[in-house]
Amino acid sequence: MSAAGEVHISSLVVHVRPQGLMAAKCRIASLPGTEIRGESALGKLVVVLETGTSAQVTDRIEQINEIPDVLGSSLVYHQFCSAAG
């Protein structure tokens, strides 16, 4: 949980060139708070993020989009909870 007492859960669909799928998966999985929850041999990944702020969500998406062979990503879900309720 962040210093502000928030946790952000997000999910993305990430499109990757099939020939670069394994390398992209390794790079994505190495990012903090990132988990690959599904994949297609055609180059689609379902990625879940857990971060402390909304700014970290966008930073992580930018990092994923900069990985070689990643064609793009689409944010599917984002929810945050705070310590206040």
N, CA, C and O atoms as a Tinker XYZ file with bonds, in Angstrom:
   340  protein
     1  N      0.843000   -1.175000    0.000000    73     2
     2  CA     0.000000    0.000000    0.000000    64     1     3
     3  C      0.887000    1.236000    0.000000    63     2     4     5
     4  O      1.963000    1.228000    0.599000    81     3
     5  N      0.450000    2.288000   -0.660000    73     3     6
     6  CA     1.240000    3.515000   -0.756000    64     5     7
     7  C      1.185000    4.294000    0.545000    63     6     8     9
     8  O      0.421000    3.960000    1.451000    81     7
     9  N      2.009000    5.340000    0.631000    73     7    10
    10  CA     2.018000    6.198000    1.810000    64     9    11
    11  C      0.659000    6.853000    2.019000    63    10    12    13
    12  O      0.284000    7.149000    3.153000    81    11
    13  N     -0.079000    7.081000    0.944000    73    11    14
    14  CA    -1.402000    7.690000    1.041000    64    13    15
    15  C     -2.461000    6.669000    1.441000    63    14    16    17
    16  O     -3.626000    7.023000    1.624000    81    15
    17  N     -2.066000    5.404000    1.578000    73    15    18
    18  CA    -3.007000    4.374000    1.984000    64    17    19
    19  C     -3.916000    3.897000    0.871000    63    18    20    21
    20  O     -5.046000    3.483000    1.129000    81    19
    21  N     -3.438000    3.949000   -0.368000    73    19    22
    22  CA    -4.227000    3.492000   -1.508000    64    21    23
    23  C     -3.593000    2.260000   -2.131000    63    22    24    25
    24  O     -2.387000    2.035000   -2.023000    81    23
    25  N     -4.427000    1.473000   -2.780000    73    23    26
    26  CA    -3.948000    0.394000   -3.637000    64    25    27
    27  C     -4.775000    0.448000   -4.917000    63    26    28    29
    28  O     -6.002000    0.536000   -4.872000    81    27
    29  N     -4.094000    0.394000   -6.050000    73    27    30
    30  CA    -4.734000    0.472000   -7.366000    64    29    31
    31  C     -4.551000   -0.866000   -8.071000    63    30    32    33
    32  O     -3.430000   -1.356000   -8.214000    81    31
    33  N     -5.658000   -1.450000   -8.508000    73    31    34
    34  CA    -5.638000   -2.692000   -9.275000    64    33    35
    35  C     -6.121000   -2.356000  -10.681000    63    34    36    37
    36  O     -7.183000   -1.760000  -10.858000    81    35
    37  N     -5.340000   -2.740000  -11.665000    73    35    38
    38  CA    -5.671000   -2.450000  -13.060000    64    37    39
    39  C     -5.415000   -3.694000  -13.898000    63    38    40    41
    40  O     -4.593000   -4.539000  -13.544000    81    39
    41  N     -6.132000   -3.793000  -15.013000    73    39    42
    42  CA    -5.838000   -4.866000  -15.963000    64    41    43
    43  C     -5.755000   -4.279000  -17.361000    63    42    44    45
    44  O     -6.424000   -3.301000  -17.694000    81    43
    45  N     -4.909000   -4.912000  -18.171000    73    43    46
    46  CA    -4.644000   -4.454000  -19.531000    64    45    47
    47  C     -4.686000   -5.639000  -20.478000    63    46    48    49
    48  O     -4.423000   -6.774000  -20.081000    81    47
    49  N     -5.013000   -5.371000  -21.715000    73    47    50
    50  CA    -4.742000   -6.301000  -22.791000    64    49    51
    51  C     -3.564000   -5.703000  -23.548000    63    50    52    53
    52  O     -3.622000   -4.562000  -24.004000    81    51
    53  N     -2.506000   -6.477000  -23.676000    73    51    54
    54  CA    -1.289000   -6.019000  -24.332000    64    53    55
    55  C     -1.127000   -6.821000  -25.622000    63    54    56    57
    56  O     -1.161000   -8.052000  -25.610000    81    55
    57  N     -0.950000   -6.109000  -26.728000    73    55    58
    58  CA    -0.759000   -6.737000  -28.034000    64    57    59
    59  C      0.731000   -6.743000  -28.357000    63    58    60    61
    60  O      1.396000   -5.708000  -28.316000    81    59
    61  N      1.244000   -7.939000  -28.682000    73    59    62
    62  CA     2.677000   -8.140000  -28.922000    64    61    63
    63  C      2.851000   -8.873000  -30.246000    63    62    64    65
    64  O      2.044000   -9.735000  -30.592000    81    63
    65  N      3.906000   -8.531000  -30.987000    73    63    66
    66  CA     4.234000   -9.325000  -32.185000    64    65    67
    67  C      4.491000  -10.759000  -31.739000    63    66    68    69
    68  O      5.266000  -10.976000  -30.808000    81    67
    69  N      3.866000  -11.735000  -32.375000    73    67    70
    70  CA     4.033000  -13.126000  -31.949000    64    69    71
    71  C      5.489000  -13.583000  -31.871000    63    70    72    73
    72  O      5.842000  -14.353000  -30.978000    81    71
    73  N      6.338000  -13.124000  -32.787000    73    71    74
    74  CA     7.734000  -13.548000  -32.771000    64    73    75
    75  C      8.500000  -12.990000  -31.576000    63    74    76    77
    76  O      9.564000  -13.509000  -31.240000    81    75
    77  N      7.993000  -11.961000  -30.936000    73    75    78
    78  CA     8.656000  -11.380000  -29.770000    64    77    79
    79  C      7.929000  -11.654000  -28.466000    63    78    80    81
    80  O      8.218000  -11.026000  -27.448000    81    79
    81  N      6.986000  -12.590000  -28.490000    73    79    82
    82  CA     6.121000  -12.825000  -27.334000    64    81    83
    83  C      6.898000  -13.256000  -26.089000    63    82    84    85
    84  O      6.685000  -12.701000  -25.011000    81    83
    85  N      7.778000  -14.220000  -26.219000    73    83    86
    86  CA     8.505000  -14.723000  -25.042000    64    85    87
    87  C      9.361000  -13.637000  -24.397000    63    86    88    89
    88  O      9.363000  -13.496000  -23.175000    81    87
    89  N     10.079000  -12.878000  -25.200000    73    87    90
    90  CA    10.934000  -11.821000  -24.658000    64    89    91
    91  C     10.094000  -10.727000  -24.000000    63    90    92    93
    92  O     10.447000  -10.225000  -22.933000    81    91
    93  N      8.988000  -10.361000  -24.635000    73    91    94
    94  CA     8.121000   -9.326000  -24.064000    64    93    95
    95  C      7.512000   -9.799000  -22.748000    63    94    96    97
    96  O      7.416000   -9.025000  -21.796000    81    95
    97  N      7.100000  -11.064000  -22.689000    73    95    98
    98  CA     6.549000  -11.609000  -21.449000    64    97    99
    99  C      7.565000  -11.525000  -20.311000    63    98   100   101
   100  O      7.215000  -11.153000  -19.191000    81    99
   101  N      8.801000  -11.863000  -20.591000    73    99   102
   102  CA     9.845000  -11.792000  -19.562000    64   101   103
   103  C     10.039000  -10.362000  -19.073000    63   102   104   105
   104  O     10.171000  -10.124000  -17.873000    81   103
   105  N     10.055000   -9.416000  -20.000000    73   103   106
   106  CA    10.246000   -8.008000  -19.623000    64   105   107
   107  C      9.058000   -7.495000  -18.813000    63   106   108   109
   108  O      9.244000   -6.807000  -17.809000    81   107
   109  N      7.846000   -7.822000  -19.238000    73   107   110
   110  CA     6.650000   -7.372000  -18.522000    64   109   111
   111  C      6.621000   -7.971000  -17.119000    63   110   112   113
   112  O      6.367000   -7.263000  -16.144000    81   111
   113  N      6.878000   -9.263000  -17.017000    73   111   114
   114  CA     6.828000   -9.944000  -15.720000    64   113   115
   115  C      7.881000   -9.414000  -14.748000    63   114   116   117
   116  O      7.724000   -9.555000  -13.536000    81   115
   117  N      8.948000   -8.810000  -15.261000    73   115   118
   118  CA    10.002000   -8.294000  -14.389000    64   117   119
   119  C      9.664000   -6.924000  -13.799000    63   118   120   121
   120  O     10.359000   -6.456000  -12.897000    81   119
   121  N      8.614000   -6.279000  -14.291000    73   119   122
   122  CA     8.225000   -4.975000  -13.763000    64   121   123
   123  C      7.544000   -5.143000  -12.409000    63   122   124   125
   124  O      6.750000   -6.068000  -12.237000    81   123
   125  N      7.834000   -4.275000  -11.445000    73   123   126
   126  CA     7.238000   -4.401000  -10.115000    64   125   127
   127  C      5.705000   -4.331000  -10.157000    63   126   128   129
   128  O      5.130000   -3.512000  -10.874000    81   127
   129  N      5.061000   -5.196000   -9.384000    73   127   130
   130  CA     3.610000   -5.171000   -9.269000    64   129   131
   131  C      2.874000   -5.613000  -10.513000    63   130   132   133
   132  O      1.702000   -5.280000  -10.690000    81   131
   133  N      3.549000   -6.369000  -11.392000    73   131   134
   134  CA     2.969000   -6.769000  -12.673000    64   133   135
   135  C      2.872000   -8.290000  -12.749000    63   134   136   137
   136  O      3.811000   -9.001000  -12.390000    81   135
   137  N      1.730000   -8.777000  -13.217000    73   135   138
   138  CA     1.523000  -10.219000  -13.344000    64   137   139
   139  C      0.794000  -10.514000  -14.651000    63   138   140   141
   140  O     -0.199000   -9.862000  -14.975000    81   139
   141  N      1.286000  -11.489000  -15.393000    73   139   142
   142  CA     0.628000  -11.930000  -16.618000    64   141   143
   143  C     -0.360000  -13.022000  -16.232000    63   142   144   145
   144  O      0.028000  -14.052000  -15.680000    81   143
   145  N     -1.648000  -12.792000  -16.527000    73   143   146
   146  CA    -2.702000  -13.719000  -16.103000    64   145   147
   147  C     -3.286000  -14.539000  -17.245000    63   146   148   149
   148  O     -4.067000  -15.460000  -17.007000    81   147
   149  N     -2.918000  -14.217000  -18.479000    73   147   150
   150  CA    -3.412000  -14.969000  -19.616000    64   149   151
   151  C     -2.630000  -14.602000  -20.855000    63   150   152   153
   152  O     -2.016000  -13.538000  -20.927000    81   151
   153  N     -2.660000  -15.509000  -21.849000    73   151   154
   154  CA    -1.933000  -15.226000  -23.078000    64   153   155
   155  C     -2.507000  -16.010000  -24.244000    63   154   156   157
   156  O     -3.166000  -17.035000  -24.072000    81   155
   157  N     -2.238000  -15.501000  -25.422000    73   155   158
   158  CA    -2.608000  -16.144000  -26.671000    64   157   159
   159  C     -1.355000  -16.230000  -27.537000    63   158   160   161
   160  O     -0.539000  -15.309000  -27.556000    81   159
   161  N     -1.211000  -17.331000  -28.246000    73   159   162
   162  CA    -0.062000  -17.485000  -29.144000    64   161   163
   163  C     -0.069000  -16.446000  -30.256000    63   162   164   165
   164  O      0.947000  -16.228000  -30.915000    81   163
   165  N     -1.214000  -15.806000  -30.464000    73   163   166
   166  CA    -1.316000  -14.758000  -31.480000    64   165   167
   167  C     -0.751000  -13.428000  -31.006000    63   166   168   169
   168  O     -0.709000  -12.465000  -31.773000    81   167
   169  N     -0.314000  -13.361000  -29.742000    73   167   170
   170  CA     0.344000  -12.154000  -29.252000    64   169   171
   171  C     -0.496000  -11.269000  -28.364000    63   170   172   173
   172  O     -0.239000  -10.068000  -28.281000    81   171
   173  N     -1.481000  -11.816000  -27.704000    73   171   174
   174  CA    -2.279000  -11.024000  -26.762000    64   173   175
   175  C     -2.017000  -11.519000  -25.349000    63   174   176   177
   176  O     -2.007000  -12.723000  -25.091000    81   175
   177  N     -1.807000  -10.576000  -24.436000    73   175   178
   178  CA    -1.559000  -10.883000  -23.031000    64   177   179
   179  C     -2.589000  -10.161000  -22.171000    63   178   180   181
   180  O     -2.996000   -9.041000  -22.477000    81   179
   181  N     -3.002000  -10.814000  -21.097000    73   179   182
   182  CA    -3.804000  -10.163000  -20.060000    64   181   183
   183  C     -2.847000   -9.902000  -18.907000    63   182   184   185
   184  O     -2.259000  -10.828000  -18.348000    81   183
   185  N     -2.700000   -8.629000  -18.560000    73   183   186
   186  CA    -1.731000   -8.214000  -17.550000    64   185   187
   187  C     -2.471000   -7.509000  -16.421000    63   186   188   189
   188  O     -3.327000   -6.659000  -16.667000    81   187
   189  N     -2.139000   -7.866000  -15.179000    73   187   190
   190  CA    -2.721000   -7.235000  -13.998000    64   189   191
   191  C     -1.630000   -6.435000  -13.305000    63   190   192   193
   192  O     -0.505000   -6.905000  -13.138000    81   191
   193  N     -1.981000   -5.219000  -12.903000    73   191   194
   194  CA    -1.054000   -4.337000  -12.199000    64   193   195
   195  C     -1.577000   -4.060000  -10.797000    63   194   196   197
   196  O     -2.781000   -3.895000  -10.596000    81   195
   197  N     -0.681000   -4.010000   -9.841000    73   195   198
   198  CA    -1.016000   -3.538000   -8.502000    64   197   199
   199  C     -0.025000   -2.441000   -8.160000    63   198   200   201
   200  O      1.179000   -2.682000   -8.074000    81   199
   201  N     -0.539000   -1.235000   -7.965000    73   199   202
   202  CA     0.309000   -0.075000   -7.702000    64   201   203
   203  C     -0.252000    0.720000   -6.528000    63   202   204   205
   204  O     -1.351000    0.450000   -6.044000    81   203
   205  N      0.519000    1.700000   -6.083000    73   203   206
   206  CA     0.108000    2.527000   -4.953000    64   205   207
   207  C     -0.559000    3.829000   -5.346000    63   206   208   209
   208  O     -1.217000    4.461000   -4.519000    81   207
   209  N     -0.400000    4.247000   -6.610000    73   207   210
   210  CA    -0.996000    5.507000   -7.063000    64   209   211
   211  C     -1.464000    5.365000   -8.508000    63   210   212   213
   212  O     -1.039000    4.454000   -9.218000    81   211
   213  N     -2.332000    6.263000   -8.933000    73   211   214
   214  CA    -2.770000    6.251000  -10.326000    64   213   215
   215  C     -1.621000    6.652000  -11.259000    63   214   216   217
   216  O     -1.564000    6.200000  -12.403000    81   215
   217  N     -0.717000    7.490000  -10.776000    73   215   218
   218  CA     0.446000    7.870000  -11.588000    64   217   219
   219  C      1.320000    6.653000  -11.871000    63   218   220   221
   220  O      1.894000    6.547000  -12.955000    81   219
   221  N      1.429000    5.742000  -10.921000    73   219   222
   222  CA     2.206000    4.525000  -11.146000    64   221   223
   223  C      1.538000    3.627000  -12.182000    63   222   224   225
   224  O      2.223000    2.918000  -12.920000    81   223
   225  N      0.213000    3.651000  -12.243000    73   223   226
   226  CA    -0.501000    2.884000  -13.275000    64   225   227
   227  C     -0.079000    3.383000  -14.652000    63   226   228   229
   228  O      0.304000    2.589000  -15.512000    81   227
   229  N     -0.147000    4.688000  -14.862000    73   227   230
   230  CA     0.213000    5.228000  -16.171000    64   229   231
   231  C      1.702000    5.038000  -16.469000    63   230   232   233
   232  O      2.077000    4.788000  -17.615000    81   231
   233  N      2.546000    5.154000  -15.453000    73   231   234
   234  CA     3.979000    4.909000  -15.658000    64   233   235
   235  C      4.229000    3.474000  -16.107000    63   234   236   237
   236  O      5.016000    3.228000  -17.020000    81   235
   237  N      3.553000    2.532000  -15.458000    73   235   238
   238  CA     3.745000    1.121000  -15.800000    64   237   239
   239  C      3.248000    0.836000  -17.217000    63   238   240   241
   240  O      3.887000    0.088000  -17.958000    81   239
   241  N      2.110000    1.431000  -17.599000    73   239   242
   242  CA     1.599000    1.259000  -18.961000    64   241   243
   243  C      2.604000    1.799000  -19.972000    63   242   244   245
   244  O      2.848000    1.165000  -20.999000    81   243
   245  N      3.184000    2.953000  -19.698000    73   243   246
   246  CA     4.199000    3.522000  -20.587000    64   245   247
   247  C      5.408000    2.601000  -20.690000    63   246   248   249
   248  O      5.952000    2.412000  -21.778000    81   247
   249  N      5.834000    2.026000  -19.563000    73   247   250
   250  CA     6.970000    1.104000  -19.586000    64   249   251
   251  C      6.654000   -0.114000  -20.450000    63   250   252   253
   252  O      7.499000   -0.566000  -21.223000    81   251
   253  N      5.450000   -0.638000  -20.320000    73   251   254
   254  CA     5.053000   -1.804000  -21.120000    64   253   255
   255  C      5.024000   -1.441000  -22.598000    63   254   256   257
   256  O      5.513000   -2.204000  -23.431000    81   255
   257  N      4.460000   -0.290000  -22.933000    73   255   258
   258  CA     4.361000    0.118000  -24.330000    64   257   259
   259  C      5.716000    0.369000  -24.979000    63   258   260   261
   260  O      5.827000    0.334000  -26.205000    81   259
   261  N      6.748000    0.621000  -24.179000    73   259   262
   262  CA     8.092000    0.871000  -24.704000    64   261   263
   263  C      8.897000   -0.417000  -24.907000    63   262   264   265
   264  O      9.997000   -0.368000  -25.455000    81   263
   265  N      8.376000   -1.547000  -24.482000    73   263   266
   266  CA     9.088000   -2.822000  -24.635000    64   265   267
   267  C      9.106000   -3.199000  -26.124000    63   266   268   269
   268  O      8.083000   -3.096000  -26.801000    81   267
   269  N     10.267000   -3.635000  -26.634000    73   267   270
   270  CA    10.320000   -4.051000  -28.037000    64   269   271
   271  C      9.275000   -5.132000  -28.344000    63   270   272   273
   272  O      9.036000   -6.030000  -27.536000    81   271
   273  N      8.671000   -5.028000  -29.506000    73   271   274
   274  CA     7.640000   -5.940000  -30.013000    64   273   275
   275  C      6.269000   -5.742000  -29.385000    63   274   276   277
   276  O      5.318000   -6.411000  -29.788000    81   275
   277  N      6.133000   -4.842000  -28.408000    73   275   278
   278  CA     4.794000   -4.496000  -27.905000    64   277   279
   279  C      4.197000   -3.497000  -28.879000    63   278   280   281
   280  O      4.780000   -2.445000  -29.140000    81   279
   281  N      3.036000   -3.831000  -29.411000    73   279   282
   282  CA     2.356000   -2.968000  -30.378000    64   281   283
   283  C      1.474000   -1.937000  -29.695000    63   282   284   285
   284  O      1.244000   -0.856000  -30.238000    81   283
   285  N      0.977000   -2.264000  -28.499000    73   283   286
   286  CA     0.142000   -1.341000  -27.756000    64   285   287
   287  C     -0.592000   -2.075000  -26.652000    63   286   288   289
   288  O     -0.552000   -3.301000  -26.552000    81   287
   289  N     -1.265000   -1.284000  -25.824000    73   287   290
   290  CA    -2.027000   -1.869000  -24.725000    64   289   291
   291  C     -3.321000   -1.100000  -24.551000    63   290   292   293
   292  O     -3.435000    0.066000  -24.926000    81   291
   293  N     -4.293000   -1.791000  -23.969000    73   291   294
   294  CA    -5.592000   -1.176000  -23.690000    64   293   295
   295  C     -5.933000   -1.412000  -22.230000    63   294   296   297
   296  O     -5.952000   -2.551000  -21.765000    81   295
   297  N     -6.202000   -0.330000  -21.510000    73   295   298
   298  CA    -6.637000   -0.436000  -20.121000    64   297   299
   299  C     -8.064000   -0.958000  -20.118000    63   298   300   301
   300  O     -8.943000   -0.371000  -20.749000    81   299
   301  N     -8.299000   -2.052000  -19.416000    73   299   302
   302  CA    -9.612000   -2.680000  -19.384000    64   301   303
   303  C    -10.322000   -2.374000  -18.071000    63   302   304   305
   304  O    -11.543000   -2.217000  -18.043000    81   303
   305  N     -9.564000   -2.288000  -16.990000    73   303   306
   306  CA   -10.146000   -2.166000  -15.653000    64   305   307
   307  C     -9.211000   -1.394000  -14.755000    63   306   308   309
   308  O     -7.994000   -1.569000  -14.822000    81   307
   309  N     -9.769000   -0.537000  -13.912000    73   307   310
   310  CA    -8.979000    0.166000  -12.894000    64   309   311
   311  C     -9.873000    0.452000  -11.714000    63   310   312   313
   312  O    -10.950000    1.029000  -11.856000    81   311
   313  N     -9.417000    0.042000  -10.549000    73   311   314
   314  CA   -10.143000    0.327000   -9.313000    64   313   315
   315  C     -9.133000    0.642000   -8.245000    63   314   316   317
   316  O     -8.042000    0.072000   -8.226000    81   315
   317  N     -9.490000    1.560000   -7.338000    73   315   318
   318  CA    -8.613000    1.813000   -6.211000    64   317   319
   319  C     -9.399000    1.794000   -4.931000    63   318   320   321
   320  O    -10.590000    2.106000   -4.894000    81   319
   321  N     -8.709000    1.424000   -3.891000    73   319   322
   322  CA    -9.290000    1.410000   -2.552000    64   321   323
   323  C     -8.379000    2.241000   -1.658000    63   322   324   325
   324  O     -7.158000    2.234000   -1.815000    81   323
   325  N     -8.976000    2.944000   -0.737000    73   323   326
   326  CA    -8.196000    3.734000    0.198000    64   325   327
   327  C     -8.402000    3.194000    1.612000    63   326   328   329
   328  O     -9.356000    2.464000    1.883000    81   327
   329  N     -7.511000    3.557000    2.481000    73   327   330
   330  CA    -7.599000    3.126000    3.881000    64   329   331
   331  C     -8.844000    3.709000    4.542000    63   330   332   333
   332  O     -9.342000    3.160000    5.525000    81   331
   333  N     -9.351000    4.830000    4.003000    73   331   334
   334  CA   -10.538000    5.469000    4.574000    64   333   335
   335  C    -11.813000    4.705000    4.236000    63   334   336   337
   336  O    -12.860000    4.980000    4.822000    81   335
   337  N    -11.753000    3.759000    3.313000    73   335   338
   338  CA   -12.960000    2.995000    3.024000    64   337   339
   339  C    -13.192000    2.865000    1.600000    63   338   340
   340  O    -14.174000    2.246000    1.189000    81   339
